[in-house]
């Protein structure tokens, strides 16, 4: 397995993780493993904590 790579979008605050990620509970038990996840950083997503691209609508309204 390769190391995951993390990208943080400075404009929207979204966090994208490329690669496999284990989601664990407080005891360290793996609940599920996902690949290529993206988390909301702007607070506008309707699918929190996942990013649904709602920050793009906010950016379009600025123009």
C-alpha positions as CSV (number, residue, x, y, z in Angstrom):
1,X,0.0,0.0,0.0
2,X,1.3,3.5,-0.8
3,X,1.1,6.5,1.5
4,X,-2.0,8.6,1.2
5,X,-1.6,12.2,-0.1
6,X,-3.5,15.1,1.4
7,X,-4.4,18.3,-0.5
8,X,-5.9,21.3,1.2
9,X,-7.7,23.9,-1.0
10,X,-6.7,27.3,0.4
11,X,-9.8,28.9,-1.1
12,X,-12.6,26.5,0.0
13,X,-10.8,24.8,2.9
14,X,-11.8,21.4,1.5
15,X,-9.4,18.6,2.3
16,X,-8.9,15.8,-0.3
17,X,-7.1,12.6,0.6
18,X,-5.9,10.5,-2.3
19,X,-5.4,6.9,-1.3
20,X,-6.8,4.5,1.2
21,X,-8.0,5.9,4.6
22,X,-9.1,3.9,7.6
23,X,-12.0,5.4,9.6
24,X,-11.6,4.2,13.3
25,X,-13.6,4.5,16.5
26,X,-12.2,5.8,19.7
27,X,-10.8,2.4,20.6
28,X,-8.9,2.2,17.3
29,X,-11.2,-0.4,15.6
30,X,-11.5,0.1,11.9
31,X,-15.1,1.0,11.0
32,X,-14.5,1.2,7.3
33,X,-11.8,1.9,4.7
34,X,-12.4,4.4,1.9
35,X,-10.4,5.6,-1.0
36,X,-10.1,9.2,-2.3
37,X,-12.2,11.1,0.2
38,X,-12.9,14.8,0.3
39,X,-14.0,16.7,3.4
40,X,-15.9,20.0,3.6
41,X,-14.0,23.0,4.8
42,X,-16.4,25.7,4.0
43,X,-19.4,24.6,6.0
44,X,-21.8,24.7,3.0
45,X,-21.9,21.0,2.2
46,X,-25.3,19.2,2.6
47,X,-23.3,15.9,3.0
48,X,-21.1,16.9,5.9
49,X,-18.4,15.9,6.7
50,X,-18.0,15.1,3.0
51,X,-17.6,17.8,0.4
52,X,-20.4,18.0,-2.1
53,X,-19.0,20.9,-4.1
54,X,-21.3,23.5,-2.6
55,X,-18.3,25.9,-2.3
56,X,-18.4,26.2,-6.1
57,X,-21.8,27.8,-5.9
58,X,-20.5,30.4,-3.4
59,X,-17.5,31.2,-5.6
60,X,-19.8,31.6,-8.7
61,X,-22.0,34.1,-6.8
62,X,-18.9,36.3,-6.0
63,X,-18.2,36.9,-9.7
